[in-house]
């Protein structure tokens, strides 16, 4: 489903909620059922993330327009506001008591032609069929095309000024109960019109969860790892500053100590082998079609299906962006080896 929304933050949220009402209801019911399998109470979790944590206060401090958009989604969907806010705490719900996601991301701007950036977003299988593309036209700032889950303000994407963003969960980095949730951080980033503004923005906020943010513009690529009050640029190879790639473990040498978590979770266990595969592919990767081929690799587990790394996880969706003004964005709903790529054009 492509969701078109324009206007003020609340107007965009309401349009999102109205158009995705059935998908949002389906997603919340499935989440409730999934939690019940491990004797967890959905209402308790949702209220905890929304009211007992500091995430809402952090959102009001650093991203008040996005908090208003989330409230608009709940209004448009006729849904529980706590549940909708909790759904926008995707990474935060993991260390608050859920399983963490994984991803593989690539950005290349040093092979001639248009820079390309893209990723696989690996999530829980119960989220299948809730995939949406958001096509946003805010009153202030550039248009944005984002891959997302119904009811969530975004997962990754691009803006009309020629900026692309992909992300990777880094659950080894510090967390902050009074930090800004990842979904809101990434939306702040996709509103930027220059990569020069990315590092100051990341350093101006506290990060609720560990995450790698990789961005590309027409002439360069940049990448940062962030968690809690830690922010540091990452670089794969000194000889290739205009190419970055990441999976789900920190690449920065002086990353702070890990927060308490499961060192044997599926994302951490699969991260090194997935990164090795991407390392090898980066030697020749140059075009969007090259990136599509890499993201569709099931043998190495870059493309994930139930039983590959974990039984209840899969590649929720894939995104490939050719950077231009505006960028050319294509996505899949589900694993890219078995689902069609769809062009999502800017309006």
C-alpha positions in Angstrom: 0.0 0.0 0.0 1.2 3.5 -0.9 0.0 6.1 1.6 -0.1 9.7 0.4 -0.2 12.4 3.1 0.3 16.1 3.0 0.0 19.2 5.2 0.8 19.8 8.8 2.2 17.0 11.0 -1.3 16.2 12.5 -2.9 16.3 9.0 -0.2 13.9 7.6 -0.7 11.6 10.6 -4.5 11.5 10.3 -4.2 10.7 6.6 -1.8 7.9 7.4 -4.1 6.5 10.0 -7.2 6.8 7.9 -5.7 5.1 4.9 -4.0 2.3 6.8 -6.7 1.8 9.5 -7.3 -1.8 8.7 -3.6 -2.7 8.5 -2.9 -0.9 11.7 -5.7 -2.8 13.5 -4.3 -6.1 12.1 -0.8 -5.3 13.2 -1.8 -4.4 16.7 -3.9 -7.5 17.1 -1.1 -9.7 15.8 1.3 -7.9 18.2 -1.1 -8.6 21.1 -1.3 -12.3 20.1 2.5 -12.6 19.8 3.1 -11.1 23.2 0.5 -13.5 24.7 2.6 -16.5 23.5 5.2 -15.6 26.2 2.6 -14.5 28.8 3.2 -10.8 28.2 0.4 -8.3 28.5 0.2 -6.0 25.4 -1.6 -3.1 27.2 1.1 -3.2 29.9 3.9 -3.0 27.4 2.2 -0.3 25.3 1.5 1.9 28.4 5.1 1.2 29.6 6.6 2.5 26.4 4.2 5.4 26.1 3.8 6.6 29.6 6.4 5.0 32.0 9.5 5.5 29.8 10.9 8.9 29.0 10.4 8.4 25.3 7.3 10.6 25.0 9.0 13.5 26.9 12.1 13.1 24.6 9.8 13.2 21.6 8.2 16.4 22.8 11.6 17.9 23.4 13.5 17.0 20.3 10.8 16.1 17.7 7.4 17.7 18.7 6.1 17.8 15.1 6.7 14.0 14.9 4.9 13.4 18.2 2.0 15.4 16.8 2.1 13.2 13.6 2.0 10.0 15.7 -1.0 11.4 17.6 -2.6 12.1 14.3 -2.1 8.5 13.2 -3.9 7.3 16.3 -6.8 9.7 15.6 -7.1 8.7 11.9 -6.9 5.0 12.7 -9.3 5.2 15.7 -6.6 3.3 17.6 -5.3 3.3 21.2 -2.8 6.3 21.3 -0.5 4.3 23.7 -0.4 1.4 21.2 0.4 3.7 18.3 3.2 5.4 20.2 4.5 2.1 21.3 4.5 0.9 17.7 6.8 3.8 16.9 9.2 2.5 19.5 10.2 -0.5 17.4 13.8 -0.8 18.5 13.0 0.4 22.0 10.3 -2.4 22.5 13.1 -4.9 22.1 15.2 -4.0 25.1 12.0 -3.1 26.9 11.1 -6.7 26.5 10.9 -7.8 22.8 13.2 -9.3 20.2 15.5 -7.1 18.2 15.5 -6.6 14.4 18.4 -6.9 12.1 19.3 -5.3 8.8 22.0 -5.2 6.0 22.7 -1.8 4.5 24.9 -0.5 1.7 25.7 3.0 0.3 28.1 3.6 -2.7 29.1 6.9 -4.3 32.5 6.1 -5.7 31.9 3.9 -8.7 30.6 6.4 -11.3 27.0 7.2 -12.1 24.4 8.0 -9.6 25.2 7.0 -6.0 23.1 4.1 -4.7 21.9 3.2 -1.2 19.7 0.5 0.1 18.9 -2.1 2.7 17.0 -5.2 3.8 14.8 -4.5 6.8 14.6 -7.8 8.9 11.7 -8.0 11.3 9.3 -10.5 12.9 7.1 -12.6 10.7 3.9 -11.5 12.4 4.5 -8.0 10.9 4.0 -9.4 7.3 1.3 -7.8 5.2 1.6 -4.5 7.3 4.2 -3.1 4.9 3.5 0.4 3.5 5.2 3.1 1.5 4.8 6.6 2.9 4.7 9.4 0.4 4.8 12.6 2.5 4.4 16.2 1.5 4.9 18.3 4.6 4.1 22.0 4.8 7.7 22.5 5.9 10.7 20.6 4.5 11.3 18.3 1.5 9.0 15.6 0.3 9.8 12.1 1.6 9.3 8.6 0.4 9.7 6.0 3.1 9.4 2.3 3.6 7.5 1.7 6.8 5.0 -0.4 8.8 1.4 0.7 9.0 1.2 3.2 11.9 4.9 3.9 12.1 6.3 7.2 10.9 9.1 5.5 8.9 11.9 2.9 8.7 14.2 4.2 6.0 13.9 6.2 2.7 14.8 9.3 0.8 13.7 12.9 0.3 13.2 15.0 -2.8 16.4 17.0 -2.2 18.5 14.0 -3.0 19.2 12.5 0.5 18.8 8.8 1.2 18.9 7.0 4.6 19.3 3.4 5.7 19.6 2.0 9.2 20.9 -0.9 11.2 20.0 -1.9 14.8 23.0 -2.0 17.1 21.7 -3.5 20.3 25.2 -3.7 21.8 25.4 0.1 22.2 24.0 2.0 25.2 20.3 2.7 25.6 18.6 5.6 27.3 15.1 5.5 28.8 14.9 9.3 28.3 16.2 9.2 24.7 14.6 9.8 21.3 13.2 6.6 19.7 14.9 5.5 16.5 11.9 6.0 14.2 11.8 9.7 15.2 15.6 10.1 14.8 15.4 8.8 11.3 12.6 11.1 10.3 14.6 14.1 11.6 17.4 12.8 9.3 15.2 12.4 6.2 14.1 16.0 6.6 17.7 17.2 6.2 18.8 18.8 2.9 22.6 18.6 3.5 24.7 15.8 5.0 26.7 18.6 6.7 23.8 18.9 9.2 23.7 15.2 10.1 26.4 15.0 12.7 25.4 18.1 14.6 21.8 16.8 14.7 22.8 13.4 16.0 25.0 15.0 18.7 22.2 17.4 19.8 19.9 14.6 21.0 20.1 11.6 23.3 19.5 8.2 21.6 17.0 5.8 23.1 18.5 2.8 21.2 21.8 1.8 19.4 21.6 2.3 15.7 23.8 2.9 12.6 22.6 5.7 10.4 24.0 5.6 6.8 23.2 8.4 4.4 24.0 9.3 0.8 23.7 12.5 -1.3 24.6 13.2 -4.9 28.3 13.5 -4.1 29.1 11.7 -0.9 28.2 9.1 1.8 28.3 9.3 5.5 27.7 7.0 8.4 27.3 7.2 12.2 26.8 4.8 15.1 24.8 6.2 17.9 23.4 5.0 21.3 22.6 6.9 24.5 25.0 9.9 24.4 27.5 8.2 22.2 27.8 9.3 18.5 30.7 8.4 16.3 31.3 8.3 12.5 32.1 4.8 11.1 34.2 4.0 8.1 34.7 0.5 6.5 37.8 1.2 4.5 40.0 4.3 4.6 40.6 3.9 0.9 36.8 4.1 0.2 35.4 7.1 2.2 32.5 7.3 -0.3 31.2 3.8 0.4 29.7 2.5 3.7 28.1 -0.8 4.6 26.9 -2.2 7.9 25.0 -5.1 9.5 24.3 -5.4 13.2 27.5 -5.0 15.3 29.5 -1.9 16.0 32.4 -1.1 13.6 33.7 1.9 15.7 36.8 0.8 17.6 36.1 3.0 20.7 32.4 2.1 21.0 31.3 2.2 24.6 30.6 -0.9 26.7 27.6 -3.0 25.7 24.3 -2.5 27.5 23.1 -5.7 29.2 21.5 -7.9 26.6 21.6 -11.3 25.0 25.0 -11.7 23.3 23.7 -14.8 21.4 20.6 -13.2 19.8 20.0 -14.0 16.2 21.0 -10.5 14.9 24.3 -10.6 16.6 25.0 -14.2 15.6 24.3 -13.5 11.9 25.9 -10.1 11.8 29.5 -11.1 11.1 28.7 -13.7 8.3 26.4 -11.2 6.6 29.0 -8.5 6.8 31.6 -10.8 5.3 29.3 -11.4 2.4 28.8 -7.7 1.9 32.5 -7.1 2.2 33.1 -9.4 -0.8 30.3 -8.0 -2.8 31.4 -4.4 -2.3 34.5 -5.0 -4.5 32.3 -4.8 -7.7 29.1 -3.3 -6.5 28.3 -0.1 -8.4 24.7 0.1 -9.6 21.2 -0.2 -8.2 20.8 -3.5 -10.0 24.0 -4.8 -8.3 22.5 -3.8 -5.0 19.2 -5.6 -5.8 21.2 -8.8 -6.5 23.0 -8.5 -3.2 19.9 -7.9 -1.2 18.2 -10.9 -2.8 21.0 -13.3 -1.7 19.3 -16.0 0.3 22.3 -18.4 0.3 24.4 -16.0 2.5 21.3 -15.0 4.5 21.3 -11.3 3.4 17.8 -12.0 2.3 16.1 -13.6 5.3 13.2 -16.0 5.4 11.8 -18.1 8.3 14.4 -20.6 9.3 17.3 -18.5 8.0 18.9 -17.2 11.2 15.6 -17.5 13.1 12.2 -19.3 12.6 10.0 -16.2 13.4 11.9 -13.6 11.4 12.1 -12.6 7.7 13.1 -9.7 5.4 10.1 -7.4 6.0 11.0 -5.3 3.0 13.8 -4.1 0.8 14.7 -0.6 -0.4 17.0 0.6 -3.2 17.6 4.3 -4.0 19.4 5.9 -6.9 20.3 9.3 -5.6 19.2 12.2 -7.8 16.8 15.1 -7.4 14.4 13.6 -6.8 15.8 10.1 -6.1 14.5 7.0 -7.8 13.1 4.7 -5.1 12.0 1.1 -5.4 10.8 -1.3 -2.7 9.6 -4.8 -2.0 7.0 -5.9 0.5 8.7 -9.0 1.9 11.9 -10.8 0.9 13.3 -9.4 -2.4 14.0 -12.9 -3.8 10.3 -13.7 -4.1 8.5 -10.4 -4.2 8.3 -7.8 -7.0 10.1 -4.5 -6.8 7.8 -1.5 -7.0 8.8 2.0 -8.0 7.5 4.6 -5.6 7.8 8.0 -7.3 7.8 11.4 -5.6 4.7 13.4 -6.4 
